[in-house]
Structures are given as structure tokens and as C-alpha cells.
Amino acid sequence: MAKKAIPPQRGFFPQPAYLMGCFQEDGRPNFTLVTWTTFCSAEPPMLMFTSGNASLKNTPMRILETGVFSANLVTVPMVEQADFCGMTSGHKVDKCSAAGLSWVRGAVLDVPILEDSPWAFECMVVKTVKIGNGTVFFGEIKSIFADERIPDPSYGKVDLLVLDPVIYAPTRYYSVGGQIYTVGESLKKYPFKAQTL
Ligand SMILES: Cc1cc2nc3c(=O)[nH]c(=O)nc-3n(C[C@H](O)[C@H](O)[C@H](O)COP(=O)(O)O)c2cc1C
């Protein structure tokens, strides 16, 4: 494959889409669209996300103040509301009222959970790191709200196609095409024992 070097930029990376939620000072919930996010520890389970120019945004600043947040998976039917939450700020807009977002309170933390999201993490901030113009939030997962219709929510059993998540890559939203392979299948072709660290 012929390649060419291009200048460094943050242009392309397939990303998941989550709506991070927290409560405003007056008790109203606010959600913001975040796509720079992934797991960072298995034991205890933790996730991380990055906020660029966090001091300008309502959600990261409130998360710093409250020390808790929810991370709600964005699915295909939610894409319009999610985009709206990424294009407006809780500083100026009551996003839940404007976009008709329904929410419930978390089971173990004081965070808002989106009713329409089939998979939502309740997280407690354990660390933040400033790097470049970003602030990385490390959140310990204290509870997960999983849609009752997911047959088996345990590790490795969830079928992504059932959740129907949105995938983002600048500047478009995509749906998942389909499963193409299974973890460990390569060892049937290449005769090595699995050597995981
Ligand atoms: C597709 C998309 C992805 C985004 N990803 C992030 C992200 O990963 N981190 C972040 O801090 N902001 C991200 N944003 C920007 C925030 O969602 C946006 O600044 C929002 O208005 C902040 O709202 P708030 O002030 O209510 O927190 C994204 C926006 C869009 C449209």
C-alpha cells in the first residue's frame, strides 16, 4: 500500500459516541456529546474521556465540581439529540427540555441517566490530568444501567448490533455494519498458543 506523510492533526480516528451527564447547580441535568473516550482499567473497571478546552464547557466544569458523571451510549435513534448536545452548551441552553431528553436518577450516584440509552455507566472521578489543551477525566465505574432487553449483559456477551451504537469520525456519524470476526479466531489459521499479557 503506497502511503504519504501528512502533518500531525487530530483529523481521523473511529470513535464511540457518549453523552456525558451531570447535574447543574440548580438541579437540572445537562448532557454533552463526547467521542474521545475508552476504558482504561479492568480492575477496578474505569473509563476515561477527554475534554478539549474544558474550562469553556459546562459539563466538564460541573463534573470537576461534583466529582461524578454518567456516560450514556449514543445509539442510532438518538443521533439527532446527541448532535444537538454537541452543538449547544448547558451554559446557554436547557438541552433536556429543548431536545426532549428523558432521564432518571442514577442507582448509586447522583447523576442523570438517559432513558433512551441502552447502556449507561455511573462514574466517580478518581483523577484528572491536563495535557495539551485537553483535560482527561478518569472515572471509576460504580454501576451500569443496562436495558432489560439485553439478553446477557455480562462481559463478552453483549451483541453490539443489538445496541446499535453510533460511531463517529470527523465530521460524520455512522452505524455499525456487522460482525466480521471473533477474538482468537486468528489462532486457527496461525499455529500459535494464545499469549496474552
Ligand atoms: C461529534 C462531536 C464530538 C465531540 N466530542 C467531544 C469530546 O470528545 N470532548 C469534548 O470535550 N467535547 C466534545 N465535543 C464538543 C462538546 O460536545 C460541545 O463543546 C458542547 O457544546 C459542550 O456542552 P456543555 O457546555 O453543555 O458541556 C464534541 C462535539 C461533537 C459535535
PDBQT file of the ligand as one rigid body, heavy atoms in Angstrom, charges set to zero:
ROOT
HETATM    1  C1  LIG A 201     -19.339  14.928  17.159  1.00  0.00    +0.000 C 
HETATM    2  C2  LIG A 201     -18.880  15.689  18.376  1.00  0.00    +0.000 A 
HETATM    3  C3  LIG A 201     -17.963  15.122  19.222  1.00  0.00    +0.000 A 
HETATM    4  C4  LIG A 201     -17.499  15.815  20.356  1.00  0.00    +0.000 A 
HETATM    5  N1  LIG A 201     -16.584  15.225  21.177  1.00  0.00    +0.000 NA
HETATM    6  C5  LIG A 201     -16.137  15.913  22.261  1.00  0.00    +0.000 A 
HETATM    7  C6  LIG A 201     -15.195  15.313  23.146  1.00  0.00    +0.000 A 
HETATM    8  O1  LIG A 201     -14.775  14.174  22.988  1.00  0.00    +0.000 OA
HETATM    9  N2  LIG A 201     -14.779  16.056  24.222  1.00  0.00    +0.000 N 
HETATM   10  C7  LIG A 201     -15.248  17.325  24.454  1.00  0.00    +0.000 A 
HETATM   11  O2  LIG A 201     -14.856  17.958  25.438  1.00  0.00    +0.000 OA
HETATM   12  N3  LIG A 201     -16.134  17.907  23.626  1.00  0.00    +0.000 NA
HETATM   13  C8  LIG A 201     -16.592  17.231  22.543  1.00  0.00    +0.000 A 
HETATM   14  N4  LIG A 201     -17.498  17.803  21.705  1.00  0.00    +0.000 N 
HETATM   15  C9  LIG A 201     -17.897  19.195  21.964  1.00  0.00    +0.000 C 
HETATM   16  C10 LIG A 201     -18.952  19.346  23.059  1.00  0.00    +0.000 C 
HETATM   17  O3  LIG A 201     -19.973  18.393  22.941  1.00  0.00    +0.000 OA
HETATM   18  C11 LIG A 201     -19.511  20.765  22.957  1.00  0.00    +0.000 C 
HETATM   19  O4  LIG A 201     -18.473  21.696  23.207  1.00  0.00    +0.000 OA
HETATM   20  C12 LIG A 201     -20.702  21.042  23.854  1.00  0.00    +0.000 C 
HETATM   21  O5  LIG A 201     -21.341  22.208  23.381  1.00  0.00    +0.000 OA
HETATM   22  C13 LIG A 201     -20.322  21.264  25.313  1.00  0.00    +0.000 C 
HETATM   23  O6  LIG A 201     -21.530  21.403  26.036  1.00  0.00    +0.000 OA
HETATM   24  P1  LIG A 201     -21.562  21.880  27.558  1.00  0.00    +0.000 P 
HETATM   25  O7  LIG A 201     -21.043  23.290  27.624  1.00  0.00    +0.000 OA
HETATM   26  O8  LIG A 201     -23.028  21.797  27.914  1.00  0.00    +0.000 OA
HETATM   27  O9  LIG A 201     -20.708  20.928  28.333  1.00  0.00    +0.000 OA
HETATM   28  C14 LIG A 201     -17.986  17.114  20.608  1.00  0.00    +0.000 A 
HETATM   29  C15 LIG A 201     -18.939  17.687  19.761  1.00  0.00    +0.000 A 
HETATM   30  C16 LIG A 201     -19.382  16.975  18.648  1.00  0.00    +0.000 A 
HETATM   31  C17 LIG A 201     -20.419  17.608  17.749  1.00  0.00    +0.000 C 
ENDROOT
TORSDOF 0
